[in-house]
């Protein structure tokens, strides 16, 4: 579909959507790089589960790689990349959720190891966000499929009725 802009030039709506997606992915990629870089300084700040900073930094790299090089990944090593990303996410879930809720106080006299609060809560809520987004996408996909099936069923009944009417009148 072509729409005329204020300047009189035709504008393709799909190009606008593609640009919007690219801007969103670019902003998300920058955010992941910044967050991954910042949390790389926390390597010694979670003795309770020392792999959480590594998990979070690698997860950020995976997401940036997916956004930036998706065409190359899809063409050359999609299966390997997907298996690694899912495996890393599962391992990270085990790391993050297994210590819920850690001791956040570094200067405590307790013998229980601590975990830096911002680091832990960022990883925790990032995992939760991925689950929420996955659930919403699944719900939307299911609703779209149901609507499409219902629309096709109504269309088929109408077509059958029209054919029957045409046959009877002939």
C-alpha angles and dihedrals in degrees: 000000000000123000126191115234125213090270092058094248118130114251124200112221093211090057089054091050091048091051090048091051091048092051091049092047091047092051091046091049092051091047091051092048091050094046093045091049093048094048092048085076090062096068093120096036100085111052089160089068110002094184095066094086090047091047093050095046093048091045089055090050091049092052093047090048090050092052097042103038104025095128092052092045092048091051101042114022111002096139094047093046092048093049091049093047093049092044091049091049092050091048090049091051089054091049095047102038096040092070098040114174106015130191105269097189111099095186099053125126092224118113092227112105118243135224124212107258100224092047095049097043092047092053091043095051093040089058090047090049091054090052092047093049091047090051093049092048091049091048092049091047091050092048092049091050092049092048091048093049091049091048091049092048092051091046092050092050091050092048091048091049092049092049090049092049092049092049094048094048093048 
